[in-house]
């Protein structure tokens, strides 16, 4: 069984590749939360996996909240994979700290570099088409290496891009980011540009958007995954003023435009 969360589709693609290759069930964390489904029974020979993007060098809040409530048997081979734009700091250390009260520990760990989607800070932009293509090609190559490791239940492997100062990233910068900067209160919509298609509401994994033009519900569930921003076909949604001249990205965006 593979539990996954994805905002702009990078992690969903990775999780689907693995699930199809090893023949195990794929469970969307947002869907599980909507259904109030937190208890799971695994088959005797089933593996347990977690796939999610790195948010501010930590696991996303929605993933951490789900783990805090989930109930699943231990004793299974447990692995985890995070996608990130460049590095993930001590994200997996934090994940395992969350898993331990459940009697779980991810024994084999991976990070996969994918195209950048967080664009809400002055120094962060979407990748160029060339860099995006390069990252996706490398990710596909990396998955061909990762899948047999998971299939064969190889323990004790940690292939992680932690960056130069991982503790600073996760426990100082990331702690501030996830405590102070994960909010829906900076999202705005240009009503004269909005075509009222409702796509932002459909793609929001936290069910935090209602109506057309969209209104953010300020219910504390926003993960700042930016799915609403990136999937908007007219770039009508912004996060403050900083994203007005930034690009948009979601997995297979270029193919969708053809």
N, C-alpha and C positions, 0 to 999 in steps of 0.2 A: 504494500500500500504506500502510495506517495502523496503526501499532503503538500499543496503548493499554493502560493499567492503570486499574482502577477498584475501589474498595473498597465504597462504599455506593451505587454506581450512577450518580452524577452524570456522571462522565466517560464511562462506557459509553454513556449516552444521547446525549451530545454527539457522541461518535465515530460512533455509529450514524447519527445525522442527517447527518453530513458524508459518510460512506461511501455511504449510499444516494443522496445527491444527486449525487455526482460519479462513482459507479459504480466504486469501487475496493475492494480486498480489505481486510477488517478482521482484524487479528491481535492476539489477546490475549497480552500479555507473560507473564502467569503460565502460560498454556497452552504457550507456546513454551518456557519454562524447563522445564516438566514433560517435554516431549518432547525436550529437548536440542537444539532447533532454533535455531541462531544465524546461519546462513548463508542469504542470500536473493538471488534474482535478480529484478530488476525489468524490466518490459517497457520498450521504448524510450520510450513516451510516458507512462509511469507517474509519478505524483507520490509523494513520500515524506513521510509525516506522523507526528508523535508527539503523543499526547494523554494527559495524566496529571493527577492532582490535585497541588496544592502541599502539601507536608508540611513544616511549619516553615520556610516561605519558601525551600525548596529542592525539587528533584525528589525523589520518593521513592527510598529505597535500592534497591528492587527494580528500578526503571527504570534507575538508574545502573549497577547490576550487570549488567543485560541489555545495555546499550549497550557496556559494557566488553568484552563477549564477542562482540557481533554483528559480522557481516561483510556488507556490502551495498555495491553499486556507488555511487560518487559520480557527479556529472554530472546528477543529477535535481533538479527543483525540490523543495526541502525546506522544510517548514513545521512549526510546533509550536503547540500550544494547551494551556494549563493552566487547570484549574478551581480556584477558591479561594472561601473564605467571605467575604473582604473585599479582601485585597490579596496580592500574590505576591512583593514585594521584587525581588531580582535573580535570581529562579529561572531565568529564561531565559538569563541570562549564564552561570550555572553549567551549564545544559544544553549550551550551545554549547561551553563548555570541555571537556565530556565528549565531544562529537561530533567535535571537531577531530582527535584522534588517529586517527579513522576516515576522515578526509578529507571530513567532512561539516560543514555548517553550516546551521542553520535560518534561512532568509533572511526569512521572514515569520512574525510572532509574534502570538499573541493570548492574552488571559486572559478568562475568562468567570466572572462571579460566580454562584455556585450556593448552595443552602441549606447552612448550617453543619452539620458533623458531628463536629468535634473538640471533645470536652467534658471533657478530662482536666486542665484548668487552672482555677484559681478564677474567672477572669473569662470563661470560654468556655461558652456554652450553645447548644443548638439554637435555631433561629429560631422566632418565633411563626408561627402558620399564615398570618397576613396577610403577614408578611415573606417567608415561604417562597413563597407564591403570587406575590408581587411579583417576587421573584428569578427564578422559573421563567418568568414571562411576559416579563421583560426578556431572559432568556437566549435564549428562542425568537426574539425580535425581533432580538437580536444575531446569532444564527446565520443569519438570512435575509440579513444583511449580509456575514458572514464567508464563507459558502459560495461566492458568485460570485468572491470574491477568490482563494480556493484553486483553484476550477475554472479560472480564467483565468490562474493562475500569476503573479500580480502580486507582484513582488519588492520588498523593502525596506520593508515595512509592519510597524509595531510598535504594536499597540493593547493596551497593558498597564496594569493597575492596580498600580503599584509601591508605593504608599503614601508616607507623608511622609518616611521615612528608610530607603530600601530597602537600603542597604549595612549599616546596623545590624541590620535585620531578618534578612537572609540570612547575613551573615558573622560576626555576634556572637551574636545570639539564636538564629538558625537553626542555626548551627554547634554551639552547646551543646545545643540541642534534639535534633538528629539524632545527636549523639554519645552523649549521656547519657540521653535520655528515650525512645528507641525501644527498648522492651523488652517482653517478654511476662510478666515476672516479677511484675507487679502485677495481672494478671488473676486473678479468682476466680470461683467459681460457687457460688450458694446451692443446695445439693443438694436441699433440701426444696421449692424452687421450680422447679427444672429438671424438664422433662417428658420428657427424653431423646429429643428429636425428631431430634437430629443436625444441625440446620440450621447451627449455628455451624461445625461441621466442614466442611460442604458449601460454605459461602460464603467460607471462609478462602482468600485468594488465594495464601498462602505455604505451604499444606499444613502448618500448624504446630499443628494440633489433632487429637487422637485420642480416640476413645471417647465414651461417654455415661454419666454426666456428662463433660463435656469435660476433657481434660488438655492443657495447653500444653507443647510439646515442648522449649522452651528451646534451639532449634537455631540461633539467630542469624538466622533468616529473617523474623521478625515485622517488619512495617512500621508497626504501630500504626495501621492504617487504621480499626480499630474495627468492621469488618464483623460480627465475632462478637457484639459488644455490641449494635449497632443492630438486627440481624436477629433477636435472641433474642425469641421471642413472649411470654415471661413475665418479661422483664427479670431473668433469673436471673444474668446475667453482669455483672460490674462491674470497673472498673479502680481498685483500691484502694477507698477509701471515697468519693472525690469524685464518682463517677458515680451513687451510690445514689439521689439525688434529681434527677438530670438526665434530660432527655428523650431520646427515640430518634428517629432519622431514617434512612430510606433512600429512594432515588428511588421515587416512586409508593407510598409507605407508606400514605397516606390512601386511595388507590384500592384497595389490597389489603385494607383493613379493611372495605370496604363489602360 
